[in-house]
Amino acid sequence: MNVQRRDGYACVICGRRKGHEVHKLHCHEQWEFDEELGIQRLVDMISLCFQCHMIKHIGFADMQGWIEQYALIEHFCKVNEVEREQFAIHLDESVQQWIIRNRIDWTVDMSIYSQYG
């Protein structure tokens, strides 16, 4: 399966199109987490522009110095039509969830991967 073709060569979050508004798209994994059983299951892959992808990995992107955090915040607020305060709430909730999930010794289920070739 060609993820970009399936997604119409556009970022599934902000809609920017490859070759028009963005140079390329990234493939991002979507996971389902069963915290009780400790199973992390790959459920899909989606096309994201660089900025939407870096928002998904904002802590890592900031550590690597790949993009200024203020640019990501502006993109998030524009796409979601929210103010910076809502972004701050979203970021705090995401960090708290990451801390909880980082304590779990996960079993990874990537059985869906076979359909992507």
Rosetta silent file (secondary structure, phi, psi, omega in degrees, C-alpha in Angstrom):
SEQUENCE: MNVQRRDGYACVICGRRKGHEVHKLHCHEQWEFDEELGIQRLVDMISLCFQCHMIKHIGFADMQGWIEQYALIEHFCKVNEVEREQFAIHLDESVQQWIIRNRIDWTVDMSIYSQYG
SCORE:     score description
SCORE:     0.000 S_00000001
   1 L     0.000  132.109  175.373    0.000    0.000    0.000 S_00000001
   2 L   -92.990  110.019 -174.874    1.310    3.439   -0.894 S_00000001
   3 H   -62.929  -44.964 -178.798    0.457    5.634    2.079 S_00000001
   4 H   -63.839  -41.320  178.347    0.950    8.950    0.272 S_00000001
   5 H   -62.650  -45.368  179.009   -1.217    7.877   -2.664 S_00000001
   6 H   -58.168  -37.094 -177.185   -3.942    6.679   -0.280 S_00000001
   7 L   -88.084   11.331  177.450   -3.798   10.051    1.518 S_00000001
   8 L    67.900   26.463 -179.986   -4.056   11.995   -1.741 S_00000001
   9 L    54.241   39.678 -179.904   -0.440   13.235   -1.460 S_00000001
  10 E  -138.053  151.854  174.045   -1.531   15.572    1.329 S_00000001
  11 L   -65.820  127.316 -176.571   -0.875   15.933    5.039 S_00000001
  12 L   -73.613  -11.251  178.783   -3.838   14.281    6.764 S_00000001
  13 L   -95.047  -54.378 -174.668   -3.784   16.902    9.530 S_00000001
  14 L  -102.433  -13.555  175.800   -3.344   20.278    7.817 S_00000001
  15 L    85.207   -1.676  179.635   -4.086   19.311    4.216 S_00000001
  16 L   -64.151  139.068 -172.375   -0.977   20.830    2.645 S_00000001
  17 E  -100.471  139.048  176.514   -0.192   19.020   -0.604 S_00000001
  18 E   -62.042  134.254  179.501    3.117   17.521   -1.689 S_00000001
  19 L    85.767   -9.537  178.468    4.623   19.463   -4.581 S_00000001
  20 L  -116.039  -78.839 -178.611    2.443   22.497   -3.862 S_00000001
  21 L   -86.694  -22.082  179.557    2.625   23.778   -0.283 S_00000001
  22 E  -134.149  152.337 -178.559    5.296   21.321    0.913 S_00000001
  23 L   -74.337  -41.720 -178.748    8.299   19.692   -0.709 S_00000001
  24 L  -148.229  167.490  176.483    7.761   16.230    0.771 S_00000001
  25 L  -116.753  151.368  176.225    5.618   14.249    3.176 S_00000001
  26 E  -104.542  152.024  175.056    6.675   12.064    6.084 S_00000001
  27 E   -98.595  122.175 -176.973    5.174    8.701    6.981 S_00000001
  28 E  -116.366  133.593  178.600    4.022    8.656   10.610 S_00000001
  29 E   -81.756  141.110  172.861    3.011    5.562   12.557 S_00000001
  30 E  -111.980  130.861 -174.224   -0.195    5.579   14.554 S_00000001
  31 E  -117.782  151.012  171.733   -0.240    3.377   17.621 S_00000001
  32 E  -113.227  133.822 -175.812   -2.893    1.988   19.925 S_00000001
  33 E  -116.473  123.035  171.533   -1.782    1.506   23.532 S_00000001
  34 E  -105.066   92.433 -174.958   -3.200   -1.069   25.931 S_00000001
  35 L   -66.270  -31.697 -179.887   -1.554    0.166   29.105 S_00000001
  36 L   -65.999  -44.568 -179.525   -3.144   -2.563   31.232 S_00000001
  37 L   -91.792  -10.443  179.791   -1.711   -5.411   29.113 S_00000001
  38 L    71.469   35.122 -179.681    1.405   -3.480   28.042 S_00000001
  39 E  -112.122  125.821  176.001    0.737   -3.921   24.322 S_00000001
  40 E  -108.575  115.156 -172.894    1.662   -1.223   21.834 S_00000001
  41 E  -114.972  125.890  173.520   -0.042   -1.988   18.507 S_00000001
  42 E   -72.014  123.024 -176.130    0.699   -0.332   15.173 S_00000001
  43 E  -113.945  -18.346  179.472   -2.713    0.477   13.699 S_00000001
  44 E  -171.493  167.051  170.062   -1.961    2.704   10.702 S_00000001
  45 E  -128.228  140.199 -177.078    0.529    4.887    8.892 S_00000001
  46 E  -133.035  158.563  177.364   -0.375    8.366    7.710 S_00000001
  47 E   -89.618  129.195  177.356    1.150   11.130    5.593 S_00000001
  48 E  -132.548  145.759  170.442    2.229   14.250    7.483 S_00000001
  49 L   -71.749  167.267 -177.679    4.012   17.437    6.470 S_00000001
  50 H   -56.302  -46.441 -176.404    7.246   18.191    8.324 S_00000001
  51 H   -65.931  -44.886  178.377    5.627   20.606   10.778 S_00000001
  52 H   -63.923  -37.207  178.713    2.708   18.311   11.683 S_00000001
  53 H   -66.067  -41.726 -179.844    5.148   15.422   12.064 S_00000001
  54 H   -68.547  -29.296  174.709    7.426   17.436   14.346 S_00000001
  55 H   -64.432  -39.013  177.279    4.439   18.420   16.499 S_00000001
  56 H   -61.288  -28.874 -177.521    3.823   14.682   16.987 S_00000001
  57 L  -123.621   44.641 -169.207    7.463   14.425   18.163 S_00000001
  58 H   -60.907  -38.616  179.218    7.870   17.921   19.609 S_00000001
  59 H   -65.083  -45.639  179.420   10.205   16.978   22.455 S_00000001
  60 H   -65.904  -43.899 -179.914   12.526   15.033   20.173 S_00000001
  61 H   -61.212  -40.249  179.283   12.404   17.697   17.447 S_00000001
  62 H   -66.959  -43.128  178.671   13.316   20.367   20.000 S_00000001
  63 H   -60.999  -38.515 -178.184   16.196   18.300   21.398 S_00000001
  64 H   -79.617  -14.035 -178.789   17.573   17.765   17.881 S_00000001
  65 L    71.369   26.261 -176.543   17.206   21.441   16.998 S_00000001
  66 L   -72.478  -29.855 -177.145   15.345   20.552   13.805 S_00000001
  67 L  -158.612  146.051  178.487   12.825   23.378   14.043 S_00000001
  68 L   -68.034  135.023 -177.129   12.111   26.256   16.366 S_00000001
  69 H   -61.301  -34.333 -179.698    9.393   25.380   18.848 S_00000001
  70 H   -61.736  -34.278  178.617    7.615   28.710   18.283 S_00000001
  71 H   -66.494  -37.925  177.778    7.107   27.765   14.594 S_00000001
  72 H   -67.852  -40.582  179.213    5.502   24.495   15.645 S_00000001
  73 H   -62.745  -44.002  178.419    3.268   26.252   18.144 S_00000001
  74 H   -61.018  -43.096  179.801    2.127   28.725   15.482 S_00000001
  75 H   -63.657  -47.070  179.009    1.390   25.876   13.046 S_00000001
  76 H   -56.618  -47.666 -177.450   -0.522   23.898   15.703 S_00000001
  77 H   -65.160  -40.278  179.435   -2.618   26.932   16.660 S_00000001
  78 H   -65.277  -48.864 -177.024   -3.395   27.807   13.036 S_00000001
  79 H   -64.398  -41.039 -176.503   -4.369   24.262   12.048 S_00000001
  80 H   -92.641   -1.613  179.876   -6.464   23.652   15.168 S_00000001
  81 L    52.426   51.674  179.294   -7.842   27.210   15.329 S_00000001
  82 L  -130.135  167.850  175.802   -6.836   27.598   18.969 S_00000001
  83 L   -91.285  169.083 -178.772   -4.845   30.044   21.070 S_00000001
  84 H   -58.674  -29.659 -179.843   -1.456   29.358   22.642 S_00000001
  85 H   -63.399  -39.895  178.343   -3.108   28.539   25.958 S_00000001
  86 H   -68.152  -35.420  175.754   -4.852   25.532   24.394 S_00000001
  87 H   -62.129  -44.160 -179.058   -1.547   24.441   22.884 S_00000001
  88 H   -60.411  -39.820  177.455    0.064   24.622   26.343 S_00000001
  89 H   -65.041  -45.979  178.771   -2.697   22.413   27.770 S_00000001
  90 H   -59.684  -45.721 -179.475   -2.308   19.943   24.900 S_00000001
  91 H   -62.710  -44.345  179.541    1.470   19.843   25.352 S_00000001
  92 H   -61.810  -43.907  178.497    1.213   19.310   29.112 S_00000001
  93 H   -63.509  -39.321  179.477   -1.286   16.458   28.649 S_00000001
  94 H   -65.561  -41.712  179.225    0.951   14.876   25.998 S_00000001
  95 H   -64.899  -43.316  179.184    4.021   15.071   28.246 S_00000001
  96 H   -62.200  -41.299  177.862    2.132   13.534   31.164 S_00000001
  97 H   -64.654  -40.406  178.266    0.906   10.706   28.927 S_00000001
  98 H   -62.300  -42.597  179.577    4.456   10.143   27.644 S_00000001
  99 H   -60.546  -45.681  179.917    5.793    9.929   31.215 S_00000001
 100 H   -63.389  -48.369 -177.617    3.185    7.301   32.136 S_00000001
 101 H   -68.969  -27.436 -179.807    3.722    5.265   28.984 S_00000001
 102 H   -69.927  -15.765  178.805    7.498    5.479   29.270 S_00000001
 103 L   -84.038  -10.066 -174.511    7.310    3.470   32.513 S_00000001
 104 L   -93.770  136.238  173.850    5.751    0.464   30.753 S_00000001
 105 L   -87.790   95.713 -169.851    7.800   -2.396   29.315 S_00000001
 106 L   -78.389  145.182  162.440    5.857   -2.702   26.057 S_00000001
 107 E   -97.863  127.917 -174.964    5.198   -5.699   23.854 S_00000001
 108 E  -101.307  126.418  177.847    5.087   -4.334   20.311 S_00000001
 109 E  -110.480  109.607  179.585    2.546   -5.680   17.826 S_00000001
 110 L  -115.374   29.255 -175.828    3.384   -4.683   14.252 S_00000001
 111 H   -61.707  -27.424  178.697    1.268   -7.337   12.529 S_00000001
 112 H   -67.950  -22.405 -176.190   -0.510   -4.681   10.437 S_00000001
 113 H   -54.507  -31.578 -176.705    2.847   -3.762    8.893 S_00000001
 114 H   -60.195  -26.825 -179.906    2.615   -6.625    6.408 S_00000001
 115 H   -78.127   -8.893  178.759   -0.116   -4.823    4.455 S_00000001
 116 H   -93.879   -6.467  177.724    2.243   -1.907    3.778 S_00000001
 117 L    70.735    0.000    0.000    4.803   -4.082    1.952 S_00000001
